[in-house]
Amino acid sequence: MFLHALRILFILLEVVLLFNLLIVVHELGHFLAARWRGLVIEKFGIWFGKPIWKKKINGVEYSLGTLPLGGFVALPQLAPMDIIEGETDADRAKLPPVSALDKIIVAVAGPLFSLLLALVFAAIVWGIGHPVSEADITTVIGYVEKNSPAEKAGLEAGDKILSVDGNRVTRFSGMNNSITWNVIRSEGDTIPFVVARNGRRIKTEVTPYIAPSSGWRRKSVRQVLIYPATTPMIDQVQAKTPAAAAGLKHGDIIKGFNGEEIYSPIALGAYIEQHPAQPITLEVRRGQQSFNVSVKPEVLPNEKTPRIGIAWDSSGRMSITHPNPIEQVYNSVTSTIDTIGAVASPKSDVKLQHLSGPLGIFHIYYLLFENEWGWQLALWFSVILNVNLAILNLLPIPVLDGGHILLALVEAVRRKPVNIRVLEVVQTACAVLIIGYICYISFFDVGDWLGAKRQEPPPSATPQAARP
């Protein structure tokens, strides 16, 4: 118990370290650019809340706060940010003027540093590798749910999906060129699929399914209820079960049952759920040997439904890839732009509530660090997150860096700064809206966390029948 608690604490420290590094590097970009262009820098703070340490050096107040939520730079010559950074001690009216170009350079420096950090992380991932599962990179269907939209459209296990909604696909999960994203991103009443089956090219139209939503969880998005093909390799055999009595072992591959080939362990679990009292003949491959064994499901101790007593990782075998840094950053840029486009489209099922706030990002990092490949996965995710941070900050919204750039451009056109009182009202209103949105999205982030704690699978998760 003590070791488990210690591991959780260590994971939390890793998450805090990496999460804060991303924000502080972004703010460091603004700080260094402001120094270079001669702007007045009032404060440079790491973390928020009441300072546990602060010191004034060369006119700049450096501080370390109590809330580990990133950092900030107080630049009173830019648009007022008092609601976030605290009230300034400087009289803005008496500060020397700053050119529009200098304001743009300082605003751009934060996103630029985020992109540079993304490249650094991408270079590390290139060197150490990025773990990917079979389930992520295949385009072969492993299992089609009964009475699902996919089954009604004629899709079958073993089909290789070539395109979805007119877009070529190269992977099952993720964003770029993936089956899942193209299903979610589609906007028509039906989704065109092109698959390869036994050397033939087959076209079909699938009517997507949207699961009913609950009040405290994010609204469901489009699904067709198919699952990726993975190697049905046994991870564990439970003692004193039909599987153990039949001599099944860790590493055995179940190629099929009752004379039918399977492409996913879900198929076996689903069959047992539907035929709980029937014996099953399993086709097993162990090394170079192939043989058949017969097992009959039983209700195991402390359980309610019959099983044969094996467990496997439904994501399949892991492999290590070494994507080059430019490819990683490019894919992150396109996926971020695709997401913004989906949120902006009135016909899309993807809404603002489907994005993640600070709590959601923290939760993702925590889950990644729980994995045996924790740091490799976390660094890969940090590439995506840094690119997200850079692009979203460049949106022309007051309070964000893009808002500062927009105001500087307006100033350049007008040949005089925007009225400070107007700026204060606009900045404060936008800051309140953004803080309100963070609270709104945090409600759903907490819902996701509670759902994971209760082991409630999201609509697209592998069915429980996958555990035979």
Kinemage of the C-alpha trace (Angstrom):
@kinemage 1
@onewidth
@group {chain A} dominant
@subgroup {mainchain}
@vectorlist {calphas} color= white
{ca met a 1} P 0.000 0.000 0.000
{ca phe a 2} L 2.842 2.389 0.913
{ca leu a 3} L 4.684 1.625 -2.345
{ca his a 4} L 1.508 2.183 -4.347
{ca ala a 5} L 0.940 5.566 -2.673
{ca leu a 6} L 4.583 6.467 -3.299
{ca arg a 7} L 4.226 5.589 -6.979
{ca ile a 8} L 1.109 7.767 -7.296
{ca leu a 9} L 2.957 10.655 -5.639
{ca phe a 10} L 5.915 10.210 -7.996
{ca ile a 11} L 3.610 10.188 -11.034
{ca leu a 12} L 1.905 13.380 -9.819
{ca leu a 13} L 5.301 15.063 -9.435
{ca glu a 14} L 6.235 14.035 -12.976
{ca val a 15} L 2.978 15.454 -14.315
{ca val a 16} L 3.401 18.749 -12.447
{ca leu a 17} L 7.004 19.065 -13.643
{ca leu a 18} L 6.214 18.522 -17.324
{ca phe a 19} L 2.954 20.497 -17.356
{ca asn a 20} L 4.602 23.527 -15.750
{ca leu a 21} L 7.644 23.318 -18.013
{ca leu a 22} L 5.402 23.833 -21.050
{ca ile a 23} L 3.806 26.995 -19.631
{ca val a 24} L 6.987 28.497 -18.168
{ca val a 25} L 8.922 28.097 -21.447
{ca his a 26} L 6.079 29.883 -23.271
{ca glu a 27} L 6.221 32.773 -20.793
{ca leu a 28} L 10.023 32.810 -20.960
{ca gly a 29} L 9.685 33.580 -24.675
{ca his a 30} L 7.658 36.700 -23.864
{ca phe a 31} L 10.137 37.668 -21.116
{ca leu a 32} L 13.257 37.395 -23.292
{ca ala a 33} L 11.618 39.187 -26.227
{ca ala a 34} L 10.497 42.020 -23.914
{ca arg a 35} L 14.045 42.309 -22.582
{ca trp a 36} L 15.397 42.425 -26.138
{ca arg a 37} L 12.939 45.102 -27.292
{ca gly a 38} L 13.354 47.225 -24.164
{ca leu a 39} L 9.848 46.894 -22.703
{ca val a 40} L 9.188 47.481 -19.018
{ca ile a 41} L 8.956 44.113 -17.241
{ca glu a 42} L 7.217 44.466 -13.906
{ca lys a 43} L 6.965 40.805 -12.821
{ca phe a 44} L 8.079 37.350 -13.872
{ca gly a 45} L 6.314 34.699 -11.835
{ca ile a 46} L 6.490 30.930 -11.769
{ca trp a 47} L 3.217 29.523 -10.404
{ca phe a 48} L 0.290 31.598 -9.162
{ca gly a 49} L -1.246 32.359 -5.796
{ca lys a 50} L 0.395 33.887 -2.766
{ca pro a 51} L 4.176 34.023 -3.312
{ca ile a 52} L 6.310 31.800 -1.126
{ca trp a 53} L 9.367 33.642 -2.439
{ca lys a 54} L 9.865 36.898 -4.309
{ca lys a 55} L 12.779 39.206 -5.008
{ca lys a 56} L 13.278 42.357 -7.064
{ca ile a 57} L 16.293 42.280 -9.385
{ca asn a 58} L 17.063 45.158 -11.793
{ca gly a 59} L 13.504 46.435 -11.499
{ca val a 60} L 11.834 43.057 -12.145
{ca glu a 61} L 9.973 41.249 -9.360
{ca tyr a 62} L 10.666 37.503 -9.630
{ca ser a 63} L 8.365 35.229 -7.627
{ca leu a 64} L 7.459 31.618 -6.899
{ca gly a 65} L 3.776 31.073 -6.118
{ca thr a 66} L 1.877 28.395 -4.219
{ca leu a 67} L -0.333 27.084 -7.064
{ca pro a 68} L 1.635 24.976 -9.588
{ca leu a 69} L -0.268 26.189 -12.644
{ca gly a 70} L 2.447 27.590 -14.918
{ca gly a 71} L 3.674 31.183 -14.840
{ca phe a 72} L 3.236 34.738 -16.161
{ca val a 73} L 5.062 37.882 -17.261
{ca ala a 74} L 3.602 41.273 -16.333
{ca leu a 75} L 4.205 43.726 -19.198
{ca pro a 76} L 2.244 46.913 -18.408
{ca gln a 77} L 3.023 48.489 -21.810
{ca leu a 78} L 0.940 45.802 -23.521
{ca ala a 79} L -2.816 45.451 -23.091
{ca pro a 80} L -3.832 45.341 -19.388
{ca met a 81} L -3.921 41.838 -17.870
{ca asp a 82} L -4.650 42.780 -14.245
{ca ile a 83} L -7.371 40.149 -13.767
{ca ile a 84} L -4.790 37.412 -14.416
{ca glu a 85} L -1.455 38.914 -13.353
{ca gly a 86} L -2.675 41.154 -10.532
{ca glu a 87} L -2.832 44.937 -10.461
{ca thr a 88} L 0.195 46.779 -11.768
{ca asp a 89} L 2.109 49.293 -9.657
{ca ala a 90} L 3.026 51.297 -12.761
{ca asp a 91} L 1.068 54.242 -14.111
{ca arg a 92} L 0.532 53.109 -17.697
{ca ala a 93} L -0.055 56.682 -18.857
{ca lys a 94} L 3.475 57.650 -17.799
{ca leu a 95} L 5.258 54.643 -19.308
{ca pro a 96} L 7.297 55.261 -22.477
{ca pro a 97} L 5.482 54.357 -25.695
{ca val a 98} L 6.163 51.023 -27.398
{ca ser a 99} L 5.975 50.527 -31.146
{ca ala a 100} L 3.379 48.215 -32.658
{ca leu a 101} L 6.220 46.116 -34.101
{ca asp a 102} L 7.759 45.606 -30.641
{ca lys a 103} L 4.380 44.528 -29.273
{ca ile a 104} L 3.979 42.002 -32.094
{ca ile a 105} L 7.495 40.619 -31.555
{ca val a 106} L 6.864 40.139 -27.824
{ca ala a 107} L 3.457 38.524 -28.432
{ca val a 108} L 4.797 36.143 -31.091
{ca ala a 109} L 7.754 35.082 -28.936
{ca gly a 110} L 5.604 32.957 -26.583
{ca pro a 111} L 4.111 30.732 -29.308
{ca leu a 112} L 7.536 30.626 -31.004
{ca phe a 113} L 9.151 29.257 -27.838
{ca ser a 114} L 6.324 26.707 -27.528
{ca leu a 115} L 7.069 25.516 -31.069
{ca leu a 116} L 10.801 25.368 -30.322
{ca leu a 117} L 10.105 23.274 -27.202
{ca ala a 118} L 7.882 21.019 -29.331
{ca leu a 119} L 10.823 20.523 -31.714
{ca val a 120} L 13.127 19.693 -28.784
{ca phe a 121} L 10.673 17.113 -27.463
{ca ala a 122} L 10.130 15.786 -31.000
{ca ala a 123} L 13.888 15.316 -31.415
{ca ile a 124} L 14.002 13.354 -28.146
{ca val a 125} L 11.059 11.188 -29.267
{ca trp a 126} L 12.825 10.635 -32.609
{ca gly a 127} L 15.842 9.334 -30.702
{ca ile a 128} L 14.211 7.213 -27.992
{ca gly a 129} L 11.172 6.155 -30.017
{ca his a 130} L 7.404 6.432 -29.729
{ca pro a 131} L 5.537 3.297 -28.569
{ca val a 132} L 2.455 2.510 -30.670
{ca ser a 133} L 0.001 -0.341 -30.308
{ca glu a 134} L -1.378 -2.621 -32.984
{ca ala a 135} L -4.822 -1.167 -32.356
{ca asp a 136} L -3.621 2.338 -33.210
{ca ile a 137} L -1.897 1.701 -36.531
{ca thr a 138} L -3.977 -0.987 -38.258
{ca thr a 139} L -6.831 -0.212 -40.650
{ca val a 140} L -8.199 -3.765 -40.544
{ca ile a 141} L -11.518 -4.303 -38.768
{ca gly a 142} L -11.178 -6.720 -35.860
{ca tyr a 143} L -14.765 -6.862 -34.668
{ca val a 144} L -18.123 -5.435 -35.747
{ca glu a 145} L -20.777 -5.080 -33.060
{ca lys a 146} L -24.030 -6.935 -33.630
{ca asn a 147} L -26.859 -4.784 -35.065
{ca ser a 148} L -24.449 -1.855 -35.329
{ca pro a 149} L -24.414 0.722 -38.149
{ca ala a 150} L -21.307 -0.978 -39.549
{ca glu a 151} L -22.920 -4.432 -39.615
{ca lys a 152} L -26.064 -3.043 -41.256
{ca ala a 153} L -23.865 -1.460 -43.949
{ca gly a 154} L -22.184 -4.800 -44.631
{ca leu a 155} L -18.782 -4.209 -43.019
{ca glu a 156} L -17.095 -7.377 -41.703
{ca ala a 157} L -14.199 -8.392 -39.487
{ca gly a 158} L -11.099 -8.735 -41.648
{ca asp a 159} L -12.059 -5.892 -43.996
{ca lys a 160} L -9.187 -3.454 -44.630
{ca ile a 161} L -10.533 0.093 -44.596
{ca leu a 162} L -9.060 2.222 -47.384
{ca ser a 163} L -10.988 5.469 -46.991
{ca val a 164} L -13.635 7.079 -44.776
{ca asp a 165} L -15.792 10.024 -45.840
{ca gly a 166} L -13.676 10.393 -48.979
{ca asn a 167} L -10.389 10.624 -47.049
{ca arg a 168} L -7.605 8.023 -47.242
{ca val a 169} L -6.909 6.384 -43.882
{ca thr a 170} L -3.643 4.898 -42.646
{ca arg a 171} L -4.428 4.176 -38.991
{ca phe a 172} L -7.362 3.333 -36.742
{ca ser a 173} L -6.963 5.812 -33.875
{ca gly a 174} L -5.599 9.312 -33.406
{ca met a 175} L -6.110 12.351 -35.592
{ca asn a 176} L -4.176 12.416 -38.850
{ca asn a 177} L -5.598 10.077 -41.513
{ca ser a 178} L -7.369 7.944 -38.920
{ca ile a 179} L -10.612 5.996 -39.173
{ca thr a 180} L -11.892 7.243 -35.818
{ca trp a 181} L -11.316 10.946 -36.545
{ca asn a 182} L -12.840 10.781 -40.033
{ca val a 183} L -15.963 9.165 -38.580
{ca ile a 184} L -16.208 11.832 -35.870
{ca arg a 185} L -15.443 14.684 -38.273
{ca ser a 186} L -17.973 13.615 -40.921
{ca glu a 187} L -21.060 15.782 -41.330
{ca gly a 188} L -23.329 13.954 -43.796
{ca asp a 189} L -26.326 11.774 -42.985
{ca thr a 190} L -24.216 8.770 -44.053
{ca ile a 191} L -20.465 8.149 -44.102
{ca pro a 192} L -18.906 6.661 -47.276
{ca phe a 193} L -16.543 3.734 -46.584
{ca val a 194} L -14.247 2.004 -49.068
{ca val a 195} L -12.815 -1.352 -47.942
{ca ala a 196} L -10.730 -4.147 -49.424
{ca arg a 197} L -12.076 -7.684 -48.992
{ca asn a 198} L -10.590 -10.793 -50.640
{ca gly a 199} L -8.929 -8.706 -53.353
{ca arg a 200} L -12.103 -6.751 -54.104
{ca arg a 201} L -12.781 -3.069 -53.519
{ca ile a 202} L -16.161 -2.518 -51.847
{ca lys a 203} L -17.985 0.774 -51.328
{ca thr a 204} L -20.724 1.239 -48.764
{ca glu a 205} L -22.534 3.980 -46.829
{ca val a 206} L -22.751 3.793 -43.025
{ca thr a 207} L -25.365 5.701 -41.029
{ca pro a 208} L -23.512 6.807 -37.874
{ca tyr a 209} L -24.722 6.177 -34.338
{ca ile a 210} L -24.617 8.740 -31.534
{ca ala a 211} L -25.012 7.310 -28.046
{ca pro a 212} L -27.455 8.991 -25.632
{ca ser a 213} L -25.643 11.507 -23.453
{ca ser a 214} L -25.853 11.901 -19.695
{ca gly a 215} L -26.028 15.262 -17.970
{ca trp a 216} L -22.553 15.173 -16.464
{ca arg a 217} L -20.588 13.643 -19.328
{ca arg a 218} L -19.584 15.119 -22.684
{ca lys a 219} L -22.089 14.613 -25.488
{ca ser a 220} L -21.301 11.542 -27.549
{ca val a 221} L -19.896 11.898 -31.041
{ca arg a 222} L -20.424 9.804 -34.165
{ca gln a 223} L -19.557 6.111 -34.079
{ca val a 224} L -20.035 3.137 -36.373
{ca leu a 225} L -19.157 0.577 -33.648
{ca ile a 226} L -16.186 -1.218 -35.174
{ca tyr a 227} L -12.975 -2.160 -33.389
{ca pro a 228} L -9.421 -2.583 -34.693
{ca ala a 229} L -7.816 -5.922 -35.481
{ca thr a 230} L -5.225 -7.003 -32.911
{ca thr a 231} L -3.331 -10.214 -32.271
{ca pro a 232} L -5.425 -12.330 -29.829
{ca met a 233} L -2.424 -13.196 -27.638
{ca ile a 234} L -3.062 -14.441 -24.093
{ca asp a 235} L -1.488 -12.237 -21.448
{ca gln a 236} L -2.624 -14.114 -18.341
{ca val a 237} L -4.308 -17.435 -17.552
{ca gln a 238} L -6.256 -17.464 -14.308
{ca ala a 239} L -5.561 -20.450 -12.046
{ca lys a 240} L -8.246 -23.095 -11.543
{ca thr a 241} L -10.250 -22.091 -14.615
{ca pro a 242} L -11.273 -23.918 -17.813
{ca ala a 243} L -8.400 -22.211 -19.666
{ca ala a 244} L -5.848 -23.422 -17.103
{ca ala a 245} L -7.309 -26.950 -17.185
{ca ala a 246} L -7.015 -26.946 -20.994
{ca gly a 247} L -3.295 -26.109 -20.727
{ca leu a 248} L -3.446 -22.608 -22.210
{ca lys a 249} L -0.416 -20.431 -21.420
{ca his a 250} L 0.837 -16.873 -21.512
{ca gly a 251} L 1.855 -15.994 -25.081
{ca asp a 252} L -0.532 -18.432 -26.785
{ca ile a 253} L -2.299 -16.921 -29.800
{ca ile a 254} L -5.962 -17.797 -30.371
{ca lys a 255} L -6.292 -17.926 -34.166
{ca gly a 256} L -9.960 -18.855 -34.146
{ca phe a 257} L -12.733 -20.869 -32.504
{ca asn a 258} L -15.234 -23.430 -33.752
{ca gly a 259} L -13.586 -23.331 -37.170
{ca glu a 260} L -13.871 -19.538 -37.635
{ca glu a 261} L -10.904 -17.162 -37.847
{ca ile a 262} L -10.919 -14.184 -35.492
{ca tyr a 263} L -9.218 -10.814 -35.867
{ca ser a 264} L -9.699 -9.519 -32.346
{ca pro a 265} L -10.022 -10.988 -28.841
{ca ile a 266} L -13.345 -9.151 -28.583
{ca ala a 267} L -14.880 -11.750 -30.909
{ca leu a 268} L -14.214 -14.613 -28.491
{ca gly a 269} L -15.506 -12.642 -25.504
{ca ala a 270} L -18.665 -11.682 -27.388
{ca tyr a 271} L -19.295 -15.311 -28.434
{ca ile a 272} L -18.965 -16.556 -24.834
{ca glu a 273} L -21.356 -13.829 -23.668
{ca gln a 274} L -23.939 -14.958 -26.253
{ca his a 275} L -23.365 -18.728 -25.796
{ca pro a 276} L -22.441 -19.055 -22.107
{ca ala a 277} L -23.175 -22.789 -21.757
{ca gln a 278} L -21.606 -24.104 -24.967
{ca pro a 279} L -18.169 -25.764 -25.198
{ca ile a 280} L -15.740 -23.985 -27.524
{ca thr a 281} L -12.990 -25.462 -29.689
{ca leu a 282} L -10.078 -23.011 -29.774
{ca glu a 283} L -7.443 -23.001 -32.518
{ca val a 284} L -4.203 -22.190 -30.685
{ca arg a 285} L -0.763 -21.290 -31.990
{ca arg a 286} L 2.186 -21.704 -29.615
{ca gly a 287} L 5.481 -20.830 -31.243
{ca gln a 288} L 5.605 -22.892 -34.447
{ca gln a 289} L 2.963 -25.348 -33.273
{ca ser a 290} L -0.792 -25.196 -33.933
{ca phe a 291} L -3.348 -27.317 -32.086
{ca asn a 292} L -6.972 -27.310 -30.932
{ca val a 293} L -8.256 -27.392 -27.369
{ca ser a 294} L -11.807 -27.617 -26.054
{ca val a 295} L -13.000 -25.440 -23.172
{ca lys a 296} L -16.388 -24.868 -21.559
{ca pro a 297} L -17.120 -21.506 -19.897
{ca glu a 298} L -17.856 -21.536 -16.172
{ca val a 299} L -19.050 -18.978 -13.636
{ca leu a 300} L -15.832 -18.285 -11.725
{ca pro a 301} L -15.745 -17.425 -7.995
{ca asn a 302} L -17.009 -13.902 -7.175
{ca glu a 303} L -18.277 -13.418 -10.736
{ca lys a 304} L -21.732 -13.556 -12.287
{ca thr a 305} L -21.137 -14.428 -15.946
{ca pro a 306} L -19.403 -17.507 -17.414
{ca arg a 307} L -15.777 -17.114 -18.546
{ca ile a 308} L -12.904 -19.402 -19.496
{ca gly a 309} L -10.356 -17.450 -17.417
{ca ile a 310} L -7.953 -15.661 -19.755
{ca ala a 311} L -6.964 -12.011 -20.083
{ca trp a 312} L -5.195 -10.095 -22.812
{ca asp a 313} L -4.357 -6.555 -23.756
{ca ser a 314} L -7.002 -5.505 -26.264
{ca ser a 315} L -4.637 -2.887 -27.747
{ca gly a 316} L -2.405 -5.662 -29.093
{ca arg a 317} L 1.345 -5.849 -29.528
{ca met a 318} L 3.462 -2.746 -29.030
{ca ser a 319} L 6.097 -1.530 -31.461
{ca ile a 320} L 8.526 1.403 -31.398
{ca thr a 321} L 8.511 3.981 -34.179
{ca his a 322} L 10.950 6.837 -34.736
{ca pro a 323} L 9.025 9.637 -36.491
{ca asn a 324} L 11.275 12.546 -37.474
{ca pro a 325} L 10.754 15.857 -35.609
{ca ile a 326} L 9.385 17.775 -38.598
{ca glu a 327} L 6.802 15.047 -39.230
{ca gln a 328} L 5.695 15.135 -35.588
{ca val a 329} L 5.301 18.910 -35.499
{ca tyr a 330} L 3.584 18.973 -38.913
{ca asn a 331} L 1.082 16.305 -37.825
{ca ser a 332} L 0.444 18.220 -34.602
{ca val a 333} L -0.190 21.441 -36.536
{ca thr a 334} L -2.630 19.806 -38.972
{ca ser a 335} L -4.483 17.974 -36.191
{ca thr a 336} L -4.852 21.208 -34.201
{ca ile a 337} L -6.165 23.078 -37.245
{ca asp a 338} L -8.542 20.175 -38.019
{ca thr a 339} L -9.874 20.329 -34.466
{ca ile a 340} L -10.432 24.095 -34.641
{ca gly a 341} L -12.208 23.609 -37.970
{ca ala a 342} L -14.432 20.906 -36.477
{ca val a 343} L -15.378 23.081 -33.493
{ca ala a 344} L -16.089 26.051 -35.786
{ca ser a 345} L -18.308 24.061 -38.176
{ca pro a 346} L -22.024 24.291 -37.272
{ca lys a 347} L -22.662 20.844 -38.787
{ca ser a 348} L -19.951 19.084 -36.758
{ca asp a 349} L -20.638 16.996 -33.655
{ca val a 350} L -17.352 18.275 -32.160
{ca lys a 351} L -18.064 21.176 -29.801
{ca leu a 352} L -16.100 23.283 -27.322
{ca gln a 353} L -17.047 20.827 -24.574
{ca his a 354} L -15.048 18.087 -26.321
{ca leu a 355} L -11.770 19.962 -25.793
{ca ser a 356} L -9.713 19.418 -22.650
{ca gly a 357} L -8.921 22.052 -20.041
{ca pro a 358} L -6.031 22.081 -17.550
{ca leu a 359} L -7.613 19.285 -15.468
{ca gly a 360} L -8.186 17.140 -18.549
{ca ile a 361} L -4.602 17.630 -19.726
{ca phe a 362} L -3.352 16.827 -16.228
{ca his a 363} L -5.444 13.627 -16.282
{ca ile a 364} L -4.061 12.600 -19.682
{ca tyr a 365} L -0.506 13.068 -18.442
{ca tyr a 366} L -1.307 11.021 -15.340
{ca leu a 367} L -2.656 8.132 -17.443
{ca leu a 368} L 0.379 8.269 -19.744
{ca phe a 369} L 2.814 8.153 -16.829
{ca glu a 370} L 0.975 5.134 -15.403
{ca asn a 371} L 1.986 3.227 -18.542
{ca glu a 372} L 5.278 1.310 -18.607
{ca trp a 373} L 6.306 3.564 -21.529
{ca gly a 374} L 5.342 6.653 -19.503
{ca trp a 375} L 8.049 9.177 -20.372
{ca gln a 376} L 8.149 8.242 -24.052
{ca leu a 377} L 4.382 8.670 -24.362
{ca ala a 378} L 4.367 11.861 -22.278
{ca leu a 379} L 7.087 13.483 -24.380
{ca trp a 380} L 5.224 12.550 -27.577
{ca phe a 381} L 2.010 14.071 -26.159
{ca ser a 382} L 3.988 17.172 -25.138
{ca val a 383} L 4.872 17.771 -28.790
{ca ile a 384} L 1.159 17.889 -29.612
{ca leu a 385} L 0.335 20.001 -26.572
{ca asn a 386} L 3.055 22.596 -27.267
{ca val a 387} L 1.821 22.996 -30.833
{ca asn a 388} L -1.744 23.331 -29.488
{ca leu a 389} L -0.565 25.967 -27.037
{ca ala a 390} L 1.206 27.912 -29.789
{ca ile a 391} L -1.664 27.859 -32.299
{ca leu a 392} L -4.507 28.503 -29.834
{ca asn a 393} L -2.601 31.434 -28.354
{ca leu a 394} L -2.334 32.968 -31.814
{ca leu a 395} L -6.129 33.148 -32.180
{ca pro a 396} L -7.128 36.851 -32.475
{ca ile a 397} L -8.892 36.954 -29.114
{ca pro a 398} L -8.089 39.653 -26.533
{ca val a 399} L -6.076 38.273 -23.564
{ca leu a 400} L -4.397 35.702 -25.851
{ca asp a 401} L -1.171 36.470 -27.748
{ca gly a 402} L -3.158 36.708 -30.989
{ca gly a 403} L -5.272 39.411 -29.354
{ca his a 404} L -2.148 41.430 -28.558
{ca ile a 405} L -1.031 41.074 -32.181
{ca leu a 406} L -4.461 42.171 -33.442
{ca leu a 407} L -4.452 45.224 -31.159
{ca ala a 408} L -0.935 46.127 -32.296
{ca leu a 409} L -2.036 45.916 -35.942
{ca val a 410} L -5.042 48.152 -35.190
{ca glu a 411} L -2.658 50.579 -33.496
{ca ala a 412} L -0.362 50.541 -36.548
{ca val a 413} L -3.281 51.331 -38.864
{ca arg a 414} L -4.721 54.060 -36.606
{ca arg a 415} L -1.218 55.424 -35.853
{ca lys a 416} L -2.144 55.696 -32.191
{ca pro a 417} L -2.779 53.214 -29.343
{ca val a 418} L -6.254 51.962 -28.538
{ca asn a 419} L -7.818 53.864 -25.634
{ca ile a 420} L -6.570 52.326 -22.379
{ca arg a 421} L -10.009 52.376 -20.736
{ca val a 422} L -11.551 50.556 -23.685
{ca leu a 423} L -8.713 48.024 -23.532
{ca glu a 424} L -9.295 47.423 -19.821
{ca val a 425} L -12.982 46.688 -20.396
{ca val a 426} L -12.361 44.428 -23.407
{ca gln a 427} L -9.481 42.551 -21.766
{ca thr a 428} L -11.400 42.038 -18.520
{ca ala a 429} L -14.525 40.831 -20.337
{ca cys a 430} L -12.534 38.363 -22.449
{ca ala a 431} L -10.585 37.153 -19.425
{ca val a 432} L -13.852 36.503 -17.563
{ca leu a 433} L -15.211 34.574 -20.571
{ca ile a 434} L -12.047 32.456 -20.839
{ca ile a 435} L -12.001 31.739 -17.099
{ca gly a 436} L -15.696 30.843 -17.334
{ca tyr a 437} L -14.974 28.496 -20.236
{ca ile a 438} L -12.164 26.825 -18.261
{ca cys a 439} L -14.615 26.251 -15.396
{ca tyr a 440} L -17.176 24.885 -17.880
{ca ile a 441} L -14.747 22.471 -19.516
{ca ser a 442} L -13.339 21.467 -16.112
{ca phe a 443} L -16.824 20.179 -15.214
{ca phe a 444} L -16.535 17.646 -18.054
{ca asp a 445} L -12.886 16.924 -17.248
{ca val a 446} L -13.918 15.968 -13.716
{ca gly a 447} L -16.724 13.851 -15.199
{ca asp a 448} L -14.185 11.962 -17.314
{ca trp a 449} L -11.999 11.402 -14.264
{ca leu a 450} L -14.932 10.120 -12.182
{ca gly a 451} L -16.033 7.907 -15.081
{ca ala a 452} L -12.544 6.377 -15.224
{ca lys a 453} L -12.552 5.830 -11.455
{ca arg a 454} L -15.904 4.029 -11.732
{ca gln a 455} L -14.571 2.091 -14.729
{ca glu a 456} L -17.342 3.411 -16.924
{ca pro a 457} L -16.084 3.005 -20.497
{ca pro a 458} L -16.624 5.831 -22.972
{ca pro a 459} L -18.980 5.019 -25.855
{ca ser a 460} L -16.073 4.059 -28.123
{ca ala a 461} L -14.346 1.778 -25.598
{ca thr a 462} L -13.839 -1.914 -26.130
{ca pro a 463} L -16.869 -3.919 -24.929
{ca gln a 464} L -16.615 -5.743 -21.617
{ca ala a 465} L -17.177 -8.950 -23.569
{ca ala a 466} L -13.528 -8.724 -24.592
{ca arg a 467} L -12.560 -10.378 -21.308
{ca pro a 468} L -13.310 -14.130 -21.774
